[in-house]
Amino acid sequence: MKPVETGCAEVGGELQALDASALALAAGSQLPMELICPYRYRSPLAPAAAAEADHLPPPSLANIARSFDEIAAQNDAVLVESTGGLATPLTWDADFADLAAQLGLEVIVVIGNRLGCLNSAVLTLKYAESHGLATAGYILCDIDPLSSHAMETNAASLMRLTSTRYLGRMRYREPLSKEIVEQLL
């Protein structure tokens, strides 16, 4: 599930949620896109700002929860992807951390493995903790095909900076490893 997608292109008079479509395809889901991604906006902004810019209603956490419950009733597990991160505002009064708390989700933080990621990673993990969210762990995801010294040392650095469980590393454009998946089951 991707409750909100911004930056959607209009095709045939409908906003296409490309990320949510890719998630549905990867999961082999036949559920309707209105359930998988109930809120779609044209503007490539945080959801609260995109709703304003597009002159559309902001996401409703209650409606997202109903969609989540319907998906959960038909599946063994539901992954919920945020738009931008935990502190990204869904509305001007609620962010993805609030949604995760409302849905009772355990958080998996995916960190773009690059120079400078340590600060945002630590801040995100502390934000989750400050909101009382259970965190399953974090995954470093290579965003560049060429390795760097920072990419090779970020895992060790984060293990020293946080007590949150390191789940593993995804190489550039490779699928999630079986080892990471098994840790989450």
CYANA upper distance limits for C-alpha pairs under 8 A (distance plus 0.5 A):
  1 MET  CA     20 ALA  CA      7.43
  1 MET  CA     23 LEU  CA      7.97
  1 MET  CA     24 ALA  CA      8.33
  1 MET  CA     35 LEU  CA      8.46
  1 MET  CA     36 ILE  CA      5.22
  1 MET  CA     37 CYS  CA      6.82
  1 MET  CA     68 PHE  CA      7.98
  1 MET  CA     78 VAL  CA      7.44
  1 MET  CA     79 LEU  CA      6.53
  1 MET  CA     80 VAL  CA      5.23
  1 MET  CA     81 GLU  CA      6.78
  2 LYS  CA     19 ASP  CA      8.40
  2 LYS  CA     20 ALA  CA      6.16
  2 LYS  CA     36 ILE  CA      6.55
  2 LYS  CA     37 CYS  CA      5.61
  2 LYS  CA     80 VAL  CA      6.14
  2 LYS  CA     81 GLU  CA      5.44
  2 LYS  CA     82 SER  CA      6.95
  2 LYS  CA     83 THR  CA      8.30
  3 PRO  CA     36 ILE  CA      7.18
  3 PRO  CA     37 CYS  CA      5.21
  3 PRO  CA     38 PRO  CA      6.26
  3 PRO  CA     39 TYR  CA      6.70
  3 PRO  CA     64 ILE  CA      6.75
  3 PRO  CA     80 VAL  CA      7.86
  3 PRO  CA     81 GLU  CA      7.93
  3 PRO  CA     82 SER  CA      7.87
  4 VAL  CA     37 CYS  CA      6.29
  4 VAL  CA     38 PRO  CA      7.06
  4 VAL  CA     39 TYR  CA      5.17
  4 VAL  CA     40 ARG  CA      6.28
  4 VAL  CA     41 TYR  CA      8.45
  4 VAL  CA     47 PRO  CA      7.41
  4 VAL  CA     59 PRO  CA      7.95
  4 VAL  CA     82 SER  CA      8.00
  4 VAL  CA     83 THR  CA      7.14
  5 GLU  CA     17 ALA  CA      6.67
  5 GLU  CA     19 ASP  CA      7.99
  5 GLU  CA     20 ALA  CA      7.97
  5 GLU  CA     37 CYS  CA      7.52
  5 GLU  CA     39 TYR  CA      6.95
  5 GLU  CA     40 ARG  CA      5.48
  5 GLU  CA     41 TYR  CA      6.90
  5 GLU  CA     47 PRO  CA      8.08
  5 GLU  CA     83 THR  CA      7.03
  6 THR  CA     17 ALA  CA      8.39
  6 THR  CA     40 ARG  CA      6.31
  6 THR  CA     41 TYR  CA      5.16
  6 THR  CA     42 ARG  CA      6.38
  6 THR  CA     43 SER  CA      6.44
  6 THR  CA     44 PRO  CA      5.58
  6 THR  CA     45 LEU  CA      6.81
  6 THR  CA     46 ALA  CA      7.73
  6 THR  CA     47 PRO  CA      7.07
  6 THR  CA     50 ALA  CA      7.36
  6 THR  CA     83 THR  CA      8.25
  7 GLY  CA     41 TYR  CA      6.68
  7 GLY  CA     42 ARG  CA      5.28
  7 GLY  CA     43 SER  CA      5.39
  7 GLY  CA     44 PRO  CA      4.30
  7 GLY  CA     45 LEU  CA      7.57
  8 CYS  CA     15 LEU  CA      6.09
  8 CYS  CA     16 GLN  CA      5.96
  8 CYS  CA     17 ALA  CA      6.09
  8 CYS  CA     18 LEU  CA      7.70
  8 CYS  CA     40 ARG  CA      7.13
  8 CYS  CA     41 TYR  CA      6.35
  8 CYS  CA     42 ARG  CA      5.19
  8 CYS  CA     43 SER  CA      7.72
  8 CYS  CA     44 PRO  CA      8.01
  9 ALA  CA     15 LEU  CA      6.04
  9 ALA  CA     16 GLN  CA      6.08
  9 ALA  CA     17 ALA  CA      8.14
  9 ALA  CA     42 ARG  CA      6.75
 10 GLU  CA     14 GLU  CA      5.75
 10 GLU  CA     15 LEU  CA      4.88
 10 GLU  CA     16 GLN  CA      6.55
 10 GLU  CA     42 ARG  CA      7.97
 11 VAL  CA     15 LEU  CA      6.78
 11 VAL  CA     16 GLN  CA      7.03
 15 LEU  CA     40 ARG  CA      7.00
 15 LEU  CA     41 TYR  CA      7.63
 15 LEU  CA     42 ARG  CA      7.49
 16 GLN  CA     40 ARG  CA      8.20
 17 ALA  CA     21 SER  CA      6.55
 17 ALA  CA     37 CYS  CA      7.85
 17 ALA  CA     40 ARG  CA      7.17
 18 LEU  CA     22 ALA  CA      6.66
 19 ASP  CA     23 LEU  CA      6.75
 20 ALA  CA     24 ALA  CA      6.66
 20 ALA  CA     33 MET  CA      8.16
 20 ALA  CA     36 ILE  CA      7.37
 20 ALA  CA     37 CYS  CA      6.80
 21 SER  CA     25 LEU  CA      6.66
 21 SER  CA     33 MET  CA      7.91
 22 ALA  CA     26 ALA  CA      6.61
 23 LEU  CA     27 ALA  CA      6.62
 24 ALA  CA     28 GLY  CA      6.44
 24 ALA  CA     29 SER  CA      5.44
 24 ALA  CA     30 GLN  CA      7.84
 24 ALA  CA     31 LEU  CA      8.37
 24 ALA  CA     36 ILE  CA      8.15
 25 LEU  CA     29 SER  CA      6.74
 31 LEU  CA     35 LEU  CA      7.31
 31 LEU  CA     36 ILE  CA      7.38
 32 PRO  CA     36 ILE  CA      7.03
 33 MET  CA     37 CYS  CA      6.07
 33 MET  CA     38 PRO  CA      7.68
 34 GLU  CA     38 PRO  CA      5.17
 34 GLU  CA     39 TYR  CA      8.27
 35 LEU  CA     67 SER  CA      5.98
 35 LEU  CA     68 PHE  CA      8.40
 35 LEU  CA     71 ILE  CA      8.03
 36 ILE  CA     67 SER  CA      7.86
 36 ILE  CA     71 ILE  CA      8.32
 38 PRO  CA     64 ILE  CA      7.53
 38 PRO  CA     67 SER  CA      8.12
 39 TYR  CA     59 PRO  CA      6.78
 41 TYR  CA     47 PRO  CA      8.14
 41 TYR  CA     50 ALA  CA      6.65
 41 TYR  CA     51 ALA  CA      7.11
 41 TYR  CA     54 ASP  CA      7.33
 42 ARG  CA     50 ALA  CA      7.79
 42 ARG  CA     54 ASP  CA      7.26
 43 SER  CA     50 ALA  CA      5.66
 43 SER  CA     53 ALA  CA      7.26
 43 SER  CA     54 ASP  CA      7.10
 44 PRO  CA     50 ALA  CA      7.22
 45 LEU  CA     49 ALA  CA      6.43
 45 LEU  CA     50 ALA  CA      5.54
 46 ALA  CA     50 ALA  CA      6.37
 46 ALA  CA     83 THR  CA      7.81
 46 ALA  CA     84 GLY  CA      7.81
 46 ALA  CA     88 THR  CA      6.84
 46 ALA  CA     89 PRO  CA      6.85
 46 ALA  CA     90 LEU  CA      7.70
 47 PRO  CA     51 ALA  CA      6.51
 47 PRO  CA     58 PRO  CA      7.66
 47 PRO  CA     59 PRO  CA      7.99
 47 PRO  CA     83 THR  CA      8.19
 47 PRO  CA     88 THR  CA      8.26
 47 PRO  CA     89 PRO  CA      6.84
 47 PRO  CA     90 LEU  CA      5.53
 47 PRO  CA     91 THR  CA      7.37
 48 ALA  CA     52 GLU  CA      7.09
 48 ALA  CA     58 PRO  CA      6.43
 48 ALA  CA     59 PRO  CA      8.16
 48 ALA  CA     89 PRO  CA      6.26
 48 ALA  CA     90 LEU  CA      5.59
 48 ALA  CA     91 THR  CA      4.99
 48 ALA  CA     92 TRP  CA      6.54
 49 ALA  CA     53 ALA  CA      6.62
 50 ALA  CA     54 ASP  CA      6.43
 51 ALA  CA     55 HIS  CA      6.41
 51 ALA  CA     56 LEU  CA      5.45
 51 ALA  CA     57 PRO  CA      6.38
 51 ALA  CA     58 PRO  CA      5.65
 51 ALA  CA     59 PRO  CA      8.45
 52 GLU  CA     56 LEU  CA      6.82
 52 GLU  CA     57 PRO  CA      8.03
 52 GLU  CA     58 PRO  CA      7.98
 58 PRO  CA     90 LEU  CA      7.73
 58 PRO  CA     91 THR  CA      6.50
 59 PRO  CA     63 ASN  CA      8.30
 59 PRO  CA     64 ILE  CA      8.13
 59 PRO  CA     90 LEU  CA      6.75
 59 PRO  CA     91 THR  CA      7.09
 60 SER  CA     64 ILE  CA      6.75
 61 LEU  CA     65 ALA  CA      6.52
 61 LEU  CA     99 LEU  CA      7.13
 62 ALA  CA     66 ARG  CA      6.79
 63 ASN  CA     67 SER  CA      6.83
 64 ILE  CA     68 PHE  CA      6.59
 65 ALA  CA     69 ASP  CA      6.55
 65 ALA  CA    102 GLN  CA      8.38
 65 ALA  CA    103 LEU  CA      7.12
 66 ARG  CA     70 GLU  CA      6.73
 67 SER  CA     71 ILE  CA      6.72
 68 PHE  CA     72 ALA  CA      6.47
 68 PHE  CA     78 VAL  CA      8.44
 68 PHE  CA    103 LEU  CA      8.48
 69 ASP  CA     73 ALA  CA      6.57
 70 GLU  CA     74 GLN  CA      7.26
 71 ILE  CA     75 ASN  CA      6.82
 71 ILE  CA     78 VAL  CA      7.74
 72 ALA  CA     76 ASP  CA      7.46
 72 ALA  CA     77 ALA  CA      7.10
 72 ALA  CA     78 VAL  CA      6.59
 82 SER  CA     86 LEU  CA      7.56
 82 SER  CA     96 PHE  CA      7.02
 83 THR  CA     88 THR  CA      7.53
 84 GLY  CA     88 THR  CA      6.38
 85 GLY  CA     96 PHE  CA      7.45
 85 GLY  CA    124 THR  CA      8.40
 86 LEU  CA     95 ASP  CA      7.10
 86 LEU  CA     96 PHE  CA      5.20
 86 LEU  CA     97 ALA  CA      5.40
 86 LEU  CA    124 THR  CA      7.52
 86 LEU  CA    127 TYR  CA      8.16
 86 LEU  CA    128 ALA  CA      7.81
 87 ALA  CA     95 ASP  CA      6.02
 87 ALA  CA     96 PHE  CA      6.59
 87 ALA  CA     97 ALA  CA      6.88
 87 ALA  CA    124 THR  CA      8.49
 87 ALA  CA    127 TYR  CA      8.21
 88 THR  CA     95 ASP  CA      5.92
 88 THR  CA     96 PHE  CA      6.65
 89 PRO  CA     93 ASP  CA      7.95
 89 PRO  CA     94 ALA  CA      6.38
 89 PRO  CA     95 ASP  CA      4.62
 89 PRO  CA     96 PHE  CA      7.20
 90 LEU  CA     94 ALA  CA      6.26
 90 LEU  CA     95 ASP  CA      5.43
 90 LEU  CA     96 PHE  CA      7.00
 91 THR  CA     95 ASP  CA      7.15
 94 ALA  CA     98 ASP  CA      6.32
 94 ALA  CA     99 LEU  CA      7.98
 95 ASP  CA     99 LEU  CA      7.07
 96 PHE  CA    100 ALA  CA      6.56
 97 ALA  CA    101 ALA  CA      6.67
 97 ALA  CA    128 ALA  CA      7.30
 97 ALA  CA    131 HIS  CA      7.39
 97 ALA  CA    133 LEU  CA      8.12
 98 ASP  CA    102 GLN  CA      6.62
 98 ASP  CA    131 HIS  CA      8.33
 99 LEU  CA    103 LEU  CA      6.62
100 ALA  CA    104 GLY  CA      6.42
100 ALA  CA    105 LEU  CA      5.54
100 ALA  CA    106 GLU  CA      7.99
100 ALA  CA    107 VAL  CA      8.04
100 ALA  CA    133 LEU  CA      7.97
101 ALA  CA    105 LEU  CA      6.82
101 ALA  CA    131 HIS  CA      8.33
101 ALA  CA    132 GLY  CA      8.20
101 ALA  CA    133 LEU  CA      6.84
105 LEU  CA    133 LEU  CA      8.16
105 LEU  CA    134 ALA  CA      7.97
106 GLU  CA    133 LEU  CA      7.24
106 GLU  CA    134 ALA  CA      5.50
106 GLU  CA    135 THR  CA      5.91
106 GLU  CA    136 ALA  CA      6.51
107 VAL  CA    128 ALA  CA      8.39
107 VAL  CA    133 LEU  CA      7.48
107 VAL  CA    134 ALA  CA      6.68
107 VAL  CA    135 THR  CA      5.03
107 VAL  CA    136 ALA  CA      6.26
107 VAL  CA    137 GLY  CA      7.78
108 ILE  CA    135 THR  CA      6.55
108 ILE  CA    136 ALA  CA      5.98
108 ILE  CA    137 GLY  CA      5.88
108 ILE  CA    138 TYR  CA      6.06
108 ILE  CA    139 ILE  CA      7.97
109 VAL  CA    124 THR  CA      8.32
109 VAL  CA    125 LEU  CA      8.03
109 VAL  CA    135 THR  CA      8.29
109 VAL  CA    137 GLY  CA      6.94
109 VAL  CA    138 TYR  CA      5.04
109 VAL  CA    139 ILE  CA      6.82
110 VAL  CA    138 TYR  CA      6.21
110 VAL  CA    139 ILE  CA      5.37
110 VAL  CA    140 LEU  CA      6.54
110 VAL  CA    141 CYS  CA      7.09
111 ILE  CA    117 CYS  CA      7.60
111 ILE  CA    121 ALA  CA      6.85
111 ILE  CA    138 TYR  CA      7.58
111 ILE  CA    139 ILE  CA      6.56
111 ILE  CA    140 LEU  CA      5.39
111 ILE  CA    141 CYS  CA      6.30
112 GLY  CA    117 CYS  CA      7.14
112 GLY  CA    140 LEU  CA      6.60
112 GLY  CA    141 CYS  CA      5.53
112 GLY  CA    142 ASP  CA      6.54
112 GLY  CA    143 ILE  CA      6.49
113 ASN  CA    117 CYS  CA      6.86
113 ASN  CA    140 LEU  CA      5.81
113 ASN  CA    141 CYS  CA      5.70
113 ASN  CA    142 ASP  CA      5.29
113 ASN  CA    143 ILE  CA      6.82
113 ASN  CA    151 MET  CA      6.16
113 ASN  CA    154 ASN  CA      7.68
114 ARG  CA    142 ASP  CA      7.58
114 ARG  CA    143 ILE  CA      7.66
114 ARG  CA    144 ASP  CA      8.35
114 ARG  CA    148 SER  CA      8.41
114 ARG  CA    150 ALA  CA      6.79
114 ARG  CA    151 MET  CA      5.88
114 ARG  CA    154 ASN  CA      8.40
115 LEU  CA    150 ALA  CA      5.80
115 LEU  CA    151 MET  CA      7.28
116 GLY  CA    120 SER  CA      8.28
117 CYS  CA    121 ALA  CA      6.45
117 CYS  CA    154 ASN  CA      8.41
118 LEU  CA    122 VAL  CA      6.58
118 LEU  CA    154 ASN  CA      7.59
118 LEU  CA    157 SER  CA      8.27
118 LEU  CA    158 LEU  CA      7.25
119 ASN  CA    123 LEU  CA      6.62
120 SER  CA    124 THR  CA      6.47
121 ALA  CA    125 LEU  CA      6.71
122 VAL  CA    126 LYS  CA      6.61
122 VAL  CA    158 LEU  CA      8.23
122 VAL  CA    161 LEU  CA      7.88
122 VAL  CA    162 THR  CA      7.57
123 LEU  CA    127 TYR  CA      6.49
124 THR  CA    128 ALA  CA      6.73
125 LEU  CA    129 GLU  CA      6.80
125 LEU  CA    135 THR  CA      8.48
125 LEU  CA    164 THR  CA      8.18
126 LYS  CA    130 SER  CA      6.51
127 TYR  CA    131 HIS  CA      6.81
128 ALA  CA    132 GLY  CA      6.98
128 ALA  CA    133 LEU  CA      5.76
128 ALA  CA    134 ALA  CA      8.06
128 ALA  CA    135 THR  CA      7.81
129 GLU  CA    133 LEU  CA      6.12
129 GLU  CA    134 ALA  CA      7.80
129 GLU  CA    135 THR  CA      8.30
135 THR  CA    164 THR  CA      7.87
136 ALA  CA    164 THR  CA      8.38
136 ALA  CA    165 ARG  CA      7.46
136 ALA  CA    184 LEU  CA      7.73
137 GLY  CA    164 THR  CA      6.15
137 GLY  CA    165 ARG  CA      5.01
137 GLY  CA    166 TYR  CA      6.11
137 GLY  CA    167 LEU  CA      6.37
138 TYR  CA    164 THR  CA      7.78
138 TYR  CA    165 ARG  CA      6.98
138 TYR  CA    166 TYR  CA      5.79
138 TYR  CA    167 LEU  CA      6.12
138 TYR  CA    168 GLY  CA      7.98
139 ILE  CA    166 TYR  CA      6.95
139 ILE  CA    167 LEU  CA      5.89
139 ILE  CA    168 GLY  CA      5.75
139 ILE  CA    169 ARG  CA      6.10
139 ILE  CA    170 MET  CA      7.68
140 LEU  CA    155 ALA  CA      7.83
140 LEU  CA    168 GLY  CA      6.90
140 LEU  CA    169 ARG  CA      5.12
140 LEU  CA    170 MET  CA      6.68
141 CYS  CA    169 ARG  CA      6.25
141 CYS  CA    170 MET  CA      5.19
141 CYS  CA    171 ARG  CA      6.82
141 CYS  CA    172 TYR  CA      7.57
142 ASP  CA    151 MET  CA      8.00
142 ASP  CA    169 ARG  CA      7.98
142 ASP  CA    170 MET  CA      6.60
142 ASP  CA    171 ARG  CA      5.68
142 ASP  CA    172 TYR  CA      5.32
142 ASP  CA    173 ARG  CA      8.48
143 ILE  CA    172 TYR  CA      6.24
144 ASP  CA    172 TYR  CA      6.61
145 PRO  CA    171 ARG  CA      8.48
145 PRO  CA    172 TYR  CA      5.89
147 SER  CA    151 MET  CA      6.69
147 SER  CA    152 GLU  CA      7.67
148 SER  CA    152 GLU  CA      6.85
149 HIS  CA    153 THR  CA      6.75
150 ALA  CA    154 ASN  CA      6.28
151 MET  CA    155 ALA  CA      8.41
153 THR  CA    157 SER  CA      6.75
154 ASN  CA    158 LEU  CA      6.53
155 ALA  CA    159 MET  CA      6.71
155 ALA  CA    166 TYR  CA      8.13
156 ALA  CA    160 ARG  CA      7.00
157 SER  CA    161 LEU  CA      6.81
158 LEU  CA    162 THR  CA      6.41
159 MET  CA    163 SER  CA      7.15
159 MET  CA    164 THR  CA      8.20
159 MET  CA    165 ARG  CA      8.49
159 MET  CA    166 TYR  CA      7.61
167 LEU  CA    180 ILE  CA      6.18
167 LEU  CA    183 GLN  CA      7.54
168 GLY  CA    179 GLU  CA      8.48
168 GLY  CA    180 ILE  CA      6.56
170 MET  CA    174 GLU  CA      6.95
170 MET  CA    175 PRO  CA      7.59
170 MET  CA    176 LEU  CA      6.56
170 MET  CA    177 SER  CA      7.66
171 ARG  CA    175 PRO  CA      8.48
176 LEU  CA    180 ILE  CA      7.34
176 LEU  CA    181 VAL  CA      7.68
177 SER  CA    181 VAL  CA      6.98
178 LYS  CA    182 GLU  CA      6.54
179 GLU  CA    183 GLN  CA      6.96
180 ILE  CA    184 LEU  CA      7.20
181 VAL  CA    185 LEU  CA      7.05
